């Protein structure tokens, strides 16, 4: 039987590349009627902005062979059949193991990843040539059940102003769901643990200023309806959807960069695989200047030390991390007792 594959011609920095898309009519988002070919065409349409935001970084691929309603898995090693023009770099994971990870340097690489059923792209906060040293400070403002994007907006605006106090320029994007991601470019001179501590410091300061609206509580039972400032997204090898990355939700949203003048009135459901190309063409890329003026985190590390001196210590790490120095016991407060606490 003849193949129904199609060939997409993808412009890029090294000229056009032809990328084969098999099963182009496979529906990935049933509710939205979006096919595998439509996903690939989306990545062509937003290709330059996508690569500017996510390129030259180790990236994890979240793959859905049967669409968003089917099984999924993460590819951290480059999948089989990777073209010779798609590179990979060795990175060190929290376990201490090292493996190669894919790097997207041009739109055709993202299109090829879509051919491999990738829907969500998770780029590291560091560059491929210095993977242990983040050049982005990342904070995930995560609304709790029963709340949504509107509750995250005041926290995002206050966080922008707080980062400005220490000389950092903040950029915002929708998470692709209910939350807001706030990024700030930084000089890549500190390792992940230091950057995490800087994020904890600014998160604690934001919590002091907005105690009824935001929280740094890792355990959900302690958060209430406050927006969680997820400091653990500053760790290495985190799965935070990149800018312009689609999300595996029924309406096919994307994680959409915003201008600060848009944040208050934005509706995350407006930014989808179907709508984003026209928005980008009309408005341009709000993140085009993201890395023009990287800042330093020295002031935030001074805040971290101040809090240590005041008795505030390390906070819990994600469960896939080894036990870290100074980390409190990994047990819900409601379950703590003498045997599992201290």
C-alpha angles and dihedrals in degrees: 000000000000117000117249090211119136131205118231118201107217121194117220147152092283096045130268120334125196112224120191116225113197121199091014093174094056106124111232099175106036096185092052095035092231117158135205090256091052089053091052091048090050090055090051091050095051094030101121095047091042092054093044090057101036107018128109089028133105106260135195117214120219104205130197111186093183099033133267094310093055136069120305138195140178124248111205097158113060109271121246116277096031109169117251090243093061110083134204134200133205114253133181118237127209089264090061093248119130126216137159117264130196120258123203111215100160139020092258090065090057090048090051089051088054088052084058088055096258113159103163124045118202111192123191121245089240134068123254092244093054104024096164093058118066119217092190129063105210129194125181115207102204119192114213126236111295092028133077150176094321091060091052094053099077090047091050093050092047091047091052090054093045092053090049089057089064095042100263124132113221128212125191136210136168114257088227090253129042102318139078126231117210118197131184124188114237136181109265096238102110130069122240095265092056091048090049089053090050089053091049089051094053091042091054091048091050089049091053091053096043105027095157095048109038137036140187092204108136094198114077093217089067099048103072109182095326122121110259115228098215104211092171092074084076091069124099119270097020123159103234113149112244126236111285090011114139118237128223096243126121097256093050098239124182131212098257125203111226137196112237088244088064101046100088097049100034121119110205091210090066093067110077142142087266099047105034099077092059092044091051092048092049102039104024125223113315088200097052091112096041096121100032095102114022116190136205130252097214094113091050091050088053088054089050091053091046090055091047089053088051092054101263107132140180121321128222120286126218114282094250091062122092115249105286129214112273093006116146118239114287098238131112111259090237089059100043119121136153091279097055104025119046 
